[in-house]
């Protein structure tokens, strides 16, 4: 169930026998895409690493996943139509040529992007994606980068933030990255969230 203020999120429970252990966001995305393309349910995922794992407080302890200490969390999944082909992501979508110049567009389901606290308000169980569009000049990017580790780079006049359940955006040939893997250049993106599509165990 999508998280609500004052309500507990998730429930105690180990990774079931049909669950799959993943060590990165890219591994998790591949499992999600495989299930979606086959028209099958997404198996529960035991998270041992990646930005989604860090966002939900996963300790990266494989033994814990099968123990009474494990917690099952209903998580959203992002879906994106990239120039007519459907893909999925668990942590983030990034469209860019460079971090240092030109436009950068991000749709975040997780709070973290590597070492960066890129989306401090993002929650993978709220039924929304946090989007960011960066158009600031190089000097301002350097200043913002120094604040990314703590999430204090926002608000900023050069970063447009939105919280959306669905959005369409033209990216004019920017390279698209899903969960850290490059998909390739794209002209348009149609992005939406699939609430509670995935059970994650930590």
Buried (B, 14 or more C-beta within 10 A) or exposed (E): EBBEEEEEBBEEBBBEEEBBBBBBBBBBBBBBBEBBEEEEEBBBBBBBBBBBBBBBEBEBEEEBBBEEEBBBBBBBBBBBBBBEEEBBBBBBBBBBEEEEEEBBBBBBBBBBBEEBBBBBEBBBBBBBBBBBBBEBEEEBBEEBEEBBEEBEBBEBEEBEBEBEBEBEBEBEEBBBBBBBEEBEBBEEBBBBBBBBBBBBBB
